Amino acid sequence: MRKGAHISKFFRFAAVFAAAALFAGHLCAQGIEPQSAQCSSAQTGQGGKNMENAPKEKIEKACAKDKISAPAAKGQKHSSGAFNLRAKLFAANLCRAADKAFGKDKGIKISFCAVSADGSEFIGFWPAAEKEASAAIPVGALSEPIVSLMALAMESGGKIKLSRRAAETDSIFRNPPNVPSAPTIESLLSMKAGIAPRLDELFPKDASAVEVFDFIAQTGASPSPSAQHSKLSLCAAAYLCALAEDRRARNNLEESFRRTIKKNLFEPLKMDSAGFLDERPEGKNLSQNGEAAKPAKNSGGQDSFMPALLPAEGIKLTAADAAKWLKAELGAEEIGTLDDGLISARRTPYGGSMGFDTARIQGEICEFKTSDRFGYVCIAAIIPKMKVAMFLAVNSKEGGDAKVFAASVLADFVQMAKSLEFAWKKKN
């Protein structure tokens, strides 16, 4: 096995412990030993051309600044071959770990992808099942970086100005009383408009999307130098984008937001299966098997989905959709005239900006977002130094085991990036 592709028991424990902290105390640090498992996957190279999956025996054998105009850090370039090999190893380790952690629970399903800035991708599922390939799952808080990317694309297209005061974008946004400085769309997306997370819990469960703006104006806000992740802050920015796209949007902000993100993000990236948690085909709320669905119940005693907060947690993706999104984050997919340097610049500085948080994991800078909503643990992570990214979604009744598993997968992914760096340095 190549140097850097293997984690000893001791270092695996340490890696999982570090990654577990990203879930804000919900995870407990522990190692997950890999075991044999079946893993269904689809791999494509640069340009999206299909490639045959490596045989199982081969896999197992081989086993700054706050403004978006800030300069983007340049990542190292690696060959697609080096990435493809390590992506196979990463997937094999993931599936073995899943077999160890969830082998006796037939209800667990996992989807994941790993992508590179050269356009390579590896998409996989556990356990191997064809139907998982087309199942879009709610990604919860991962909606935040997705919506911020949409806003950046809209600014590139001349539809909005992120630096413009929110109240100037549309009068529906009323500045809170006694606010020292008026919020902008950028400060709302960066979570620095002073809208505290505690206000999310006070927002009436039966409120409408329009009342998001009234609630913010009534509760007040104070600009903050650090990010305060608030669903209301993101929703306000997203609905302002919808109003900029269509001035008639006030009649139904939720539907207008759906149209706006489809037009400015999903369609340009060909995210064909991307959808929304509260979509009701033919006027009915249907489950995936076509039967009438029961009201959503979430893990961890969380409340059901609130349609008014659609932009903050209502996006659904398949692993293939996530791969296209993350390749856009790495500059491998184009969104109109949007410069990839601006895309990466918005993810800084440390502490979170326009959708992502930043932390050091095993010495590597990692830009990430995690979510534990609607019975799914999801994570999206980018290693800017090597220009690689990953997405993972695990459904779990309890959530705890899924969180530990997600932490171990993130640790393995960081090791994969380190292995790529080692190979790059050795070559050069």
C-alpha positions in Angstrom: 0.0 0.0 0.0 1.3 3.5 -0.9 2.7 5.7 1.8 0.1 8.2 3.0 -2.9 6.0 1.9 -3.0 4.0 5.1 -3.9 5.2 8.6 -2.7 3.2 11.6 -5.2 2.4 14.4 -3.6 5.1 16.5 -3.7 7.8 13.9 -7.2 6.7 12.7 -8.4 7.3 16.3 -6.8 10.7 16.4 -8.1 11.6 13.0 -11.7 10.7 13.9 -11.4 12.6 17.2 -10.4 15.7 15.3 -13.0 15.4 12.7 -15.7 14.6 15.2 -15.3 18.1 16.8 -16.8 19.5 13.6 -20.2 18.3 14.6 -20.2 20.6 17.7 -20.0 17.9 20.4 -22.6 15.6 18.9 -19.9 13.1 17.9 -17.8 10.9 20.1 -14.3 10.1 18.9 -13.6 6.5 18.2 -11.9 4.5 15.4 -13.8 2.5 12.8 -11.9 -0.6 11.5 -12.5 -1.3 7.8 -14.1 -4.6 6.8 -15.1 -6.1 3.5 -18.2 -4.7 1.8 -20.0 -4.4 -1.5 -19.9 -0.9 -2.9 -21.8 0.2 -6.0 -20.0 3.1 -7.8 -19.8 5.0 -11.0 -16.5 6.7 -12.0 -16.0 9.3 -14.7 -12.9 11.1 -15.9 -12.3 14.5 -17.3 -15.1 15.6 -19.6 -17.6 13.3 -17.9 -16.8 10.2 -20.0 -17.7 7.0 -18.3 -15.0 4.7 -17.2 -15.2 1.1 -16.1 -15.1 0.4 -12.4 -12.0 -1.2 -11.2 -12.4 -4.9 -10.3 -13.1 -5.5 -6.6 -9.9 -7.5 -6.0 -7.8 -4.6 -7.4 -9.6 -2.1 -5.2 -9.2 -4.1 -2.1 -5.5 -4.9 -3.0 -4.7 -1.3 -3.7 -6.8 -0.6 -0.8 -8.1 36.4 4.5 -10.5 38.6 3.7 -14.3 38.9 4.3 -15.0 40.1 0.8 -15.7 37.8 -2.1 -13.3 39.8 -4.2 -10.4 38.4 -2.1 -7.8 36.5 -4.1 -8.2 32.8 -4.1 -5.5 30.5 -2.9 -4.0 28.4 -5.7 -4.1 24.7 -5.2 -1.6 22.2 -6.3 -2.2 20.3 -9.6 -2.3 16.5 -9.6 -2.9 14.1 -12.4 -6.3 12.5 -12.9 -4.7 9.1 -12.7 -3.4 9.8 -9.2 -6.8 11.1 -8.1 -8.7 8.1 -9.6 -6.5 5.6 -7.8 -6.9 7.3 -4.5 -10.6 7.8 -5.0 -11.0 4.0 -5.5 -9.1 3.5 -2.3 -11.2 6.0 -0.4 -14.4 4.4 -1.6 -13.2 0.9 -0.7 -12.3 2.0 2.8 -15.6 3.8 3.1 -17.6 0.7 2.2 -15.6 -1.5 4.5 -16.1 0.9 7.3 -19.9 1.0 6.5 -20.0 -2.8 6.6 -18.4 -2.7 10.0 -20.6 0.0 11.4 -23.9 -0.8 9.7 -23.7 -4.3 8.3 -26.5 -5.5 10.6 -28.8 -2.6 10.0 -30.5 -3.1 6.6 -32.2 0.3 6.8 -29.0 2.3 6.5 -28.2 3.7 3.0 -25.1 5.8 2.1 -24.3 7.8 -1.0 -21.1 9.7 -1.6 -18.9 11.2 -4.2 -15.3 12.5 -4.5 -14.3 15.0 -7.2 -11.3 16.8 -8.4 -10.6 20.1 -10.1 -9.6 18.3 -13.3 -13.2 17.1 -13.7 -12.7 13.6 -12.4 -15.3 12.1 -10.1 -16.1 9.0 -8.2 -19.7 8.4 -7.2 -20.7 5.5 -4.9 -23.4 3.9 -2.8 -23.6 1.5 0.1 -25.0 -1.1 0.1 -24.9 -1.8 -3.6 -28.4 -1.0 -5.0 -29.4 0.6 -8.3 -32.3 2.6 -6.8 -30.0 4.7 -4.7 -28.5 6.3 -7.8 -31.7 8.3 -8.5 -32.8 9.1 -4.9 -32.4 12.7 -4.0 -32.1 13.3 -0.3 -32.5 16.4 1.9 -29.1 17.9 2.6 -30.3 20.3 5.3 -27.7 22.9 6.3 -25.7 22.1 3.1 -28.3 24.3 1.4 -26.4 27.3 2.8 -23.3 27.1 0.5 -25.5 26.0 -2.4 -27.6 29.1 -2.1 -24.6 31.4 -1.7 -23.1 30.0 -4.9 -26.4 30.8 -6.6 -26.2 34.4 -5.4 -22.7 34.7 -6.6 -23.7 33.4 -10.1 -26.6 35.9 -10.1 -24.2 38.8 -9.4 -21.9 37.6 -12.1 -24.9 37.7 -14.5 -25.7 41.3 -13.4 -28.9 40.5 -11.7 -27.9 41.5 -8.1 -25.2 43.3 -6.2 -24.1 41.5 -3.1 -22.6 44.7 -1.6 -25.9 46.6 -2.1 -28.0 47.2 1.0 -30.7 44.6 1.4 -33.4 47.3 1.8 -32.3 48.9 -1.5 -32.5 45.5 -3.3 -36.2 45.4 -2.4 -38.2 47.4 0.1 -39.7 44.2 1.5 -36.6 44.1 3.7 -36.9 46.7 6.4 -33.9 47.5 8.5 -34.2 46.5 12.1 -34.5 49.3 14.6 -31.3 50.9 15.9 -29.1 48.9 13.6 -25.7 50.6 13.3 -25.2 49.6 9.7 -27.7 48.3 7.1 -27.3 44.6 6.1 -26.3 43.7 2.6 -27.0 40.5 0.8 -23.4 39.6 1.3 -23.5 40.1 5.0 -26.7 38.1 5.2 -25.1 35.2 3.3 -21.9 35.5 5.4 -24.0 35.3 8.5 -22.6 38.6 9.7 -25.7 40.7 9.6 -26.3 40.1 13.3 -29.2 37.8 13.1 -28.6 35.3 15.9 -29.3 31.6 15.6 -31.6 31.8 18.7 -34.1 33.8 16.6 -34.6 30.7 14.4 -36.2 29.0 17.3 -38.5 31.9 18.0 -39.7 32.2 14.4 -43.4 31.1 14.4 -43.9 27.6 13.0 -46.9 28.7 11.0 -45.3 31.9 9.6 -45.0 32.5 5.9 -41.9 33.3 3.8 -42.9 37.0 3.6 -43.0 37.1 7.4 -39.3 36.3 7.5 -38.6 39.9 6.7 -41.1 41.2 9.2 -39.7 39.0 11.9 -36.1 40.2 11.3 -37.2 43.8 11.4 -39.1 43.3 14.7 -36.4 41.4 16.5 -33.5 43.7 15.6 -29.9 42.9 14.7 -26.4 44.0 15.4 -23.6 43.4 12.9 -21.2 40.8 14.0 -17.5 40.3 13.1 -17.9 36.5 13.3 -20.4 34.3 11.6 -23.7 33.4 13.4 -25.3 30.7 11.4 -29.0 31.6 11.1 -31.6 30.1 8.8 -33.4 33.4 8.8 -30.3 35.3 7.6 -29.9 32.9 4.7 -33.6 32.9 3.8 -33.7 36.7 3.7 -30.8 36.7 1.3 -32.3 33.9 -0.9 -35.7 35.6 -1.1 -34.1 38.9 -2.0 -32.4 37.0 -4.9 -35.8 35.6 -5.9 -37.3 39.2 -5.9 -34.4 40.4 -8.0 -35.1 37.7 -10.5 -38.8 38.3 -10.6 -40.5 41.3 -9.0 -43.8 39.4 -9.0 -42.2 37.0 -6.5 -43.9 38.4 -3.4 -47.1 36.4 -4.1 -45.2 33.2 -3.5 -41.6 33.6 -2.4 -41.0 29.8 -1.9 -42.0 29.0 -5.5 -40.1 32.0 -6.8 -37.0 30.8 -5.0 -37.4 27.3 -6.6 -37.5 28.9 -10.0 -34.6 31.2 -9.3 -32.2 28.5 -8.1 -33.2 26.2 -10.9 -32.5 28.9 -13.5 -29.3 30.2 -12.0 -27.6 27.1 -10.6 -29.3 23.7 -11.2 -29.9 24.1 -14.9 -26.5 25.6 -15.8 -24.8 22.8 -13.8 -27.2 20.2 -15.2 -28.2 19.1 -11.7 -31.1 17.2 -13.2 -32.3 15.4 -10.0 -32.0 18.4 -7.6 -35.2 19.3 -6.0 -36.8 20.5 -2.8 -38.0 18.9 0.4 -41.6 20.2 0.3 -42.4 19.6 -3.4 -45.8 18.0 -3.8 -46.3 16.5 -7.3 -49.9 16.9 -8.4 -50.8 18.7 -5.3 -49.9 15.7 -3.0 -47.1 15.1 -0.7 -45.8 11.8 -1.9 -43.1 9.5 -0.6 -40.6 7.9 -3.0 -42.7 4.9 -3.5 -45.7 7.0 -4.6 -47.7 6.6 -1.4 -49.0 9.5 0.7 -46.2 10.6 2.9 -46.6 11.2 6.6 -45.4 14.5 8.1 -41.7 14.6 8.3 -40.1 13.6 11.6 -36.5 14.3 12.1 -33.8 12.7 14.1 -32.7 14.2 17.4 -36.2 15.5 18.3 -36.1 18.2 15.7 -39.2 19.8 14.4 -40.8 19.1 11.0 -39.7 21.0 8.0 -41.0 24.6 7.7 -41.8 25.7 4.2 -41.0 29.3 5.0 -37.4 28.3 5.7 -37.1 26.5 2.3 -33.8 28.1 1.2 -32.1 27.3 4.5 -32.6 23.6 4.6 -35.0 22.4 1.9 -32.7 21.4 -1.0 -32.5 17.8 -2.1 -29.6 16.3 -4.0 -28.4 13.0 -5.4 -24.7 12.1 -5.1 -24.4 12.9 -8.8 -25.9 16.4 -8.3 -23.5 17.0 -5.4 -20.6 16.0 -7.6 -21.6 18.7 -10.2 -22.0 21.3 -7.4 -18.6 20.5 -5.9 -16.8 20.5 -9.2 -18.2 24.0 -9.7 -16.7 24.9 -6.3 -13.4 23.7 -7.6 -13.7 25.5 -11.0 -14.2 22.3 -13.0 -17.8 23.2 -14.0 -18.8 26.6 -15.5 -21.7 28.7 -14.2 -22.2 31.4 -16.9 -19.4 34.0 -16.7 -18.7 33.4 -13.0 -14.9 33.3 -12.3 -13.8 30.3 -10.3 -11.4 32.6 -8.3 -14.4 34.4 -6.9 -16.1 31.1 -6.1 -13.2 29.9 -3.9 -12.5 33.4 -2.4 -16.0 33.5 -0.9 -15.2 30.5 1.3 -12.7 32.5 3.4 -11.8 33.6 6.1 -11.7 31.1 9.0 -14.9 31.0 10.9 -17.2 30.7 7.9 -18.2 33.0 5.0 -21.0 32.6 2.5 -21.8 29.0 3.3 -18.7 27.2 4.5 -16.8 26.8 7.7 -13.0 26.4 7.8 -10.9 24.3 10.2 -7.6 22.5 10.2 -7.9 18.7 10.2 -4.7 16.7 10.6 -2.8 19.9 9.7 -4.8 20.4 6.4 -7.1 23.4 5.8 -10.6 22.0 5.2 -13.6 24.0 4.1 -16.7 22.1 5.1 -20.4 22.1 5.9 -22.2 19.5 8.0 -25.9 18.8 8.7 -28.0 16.5 10.8 -31.6 17.0 9.7 -34.5 15.0 8.5 -32.9 11.7 9.5 -29.8 12.3 7.4 -26.2 13.1 8.4 -24.6 15.0 5.5 -21.2 16.5 5.0 -19.5 18.4 2.1 -15.8 19.1 2.4 -13.2 20.7 0.2 -9.4 20.5 0.6 -8.3 23.7 -1.3 -4.6 22.8 -1.3 -5.1 19.7 -3.5 -8.4 20.9 -5.1 -10.4 17.9 -4.2 -13.9 17.7 -2.6 -16.3 15.1 -1.2 -19.9 14.7 -0.3 -21.5 12.1 2.1 -25.0 11.4 3.1 -26.0 8.7 5.6 -29.6 8.1 6.8 -29.9 6.9 10.4 -32.7 6.4 12.8 -30.6 7.5 15.8 -28.0 9.7 14.1 -25.2 9.1 16.6 -23.5 6.2 14.7 -23.9 8.1 11.4 -22.1 11.1 12.9 -19.2 9.0 14.1 -19.1 7.3 10.7 -19.2 10.7 8.9 -16.3 11.9 11.0 -14.2 8.9 10.1 -14.9 9.3 6.4 -13.9 12.9 6.5 -10.6 11.9 8.3 -10.0 9.3 5.5 -10.7 11.9 2.9 -8.1 14.3 4.4 -5.6 11.4 4.3 -6.5 10.9 0.7 -5.6 14.5 0.0 -2.4 14.2 1.9 -1.5 11.1 -0.2 -2.1 13.2 -3.3 0.2 15.8 -2.0 2.9 13.3 -1.2 2.6 11.9 -4.8 2.8 15.4 -6.2 5.9 16.3 -4.2 7.5 13.0 -5.1 6.9 13.6 -8.8 8.2 17.1 -8.7 
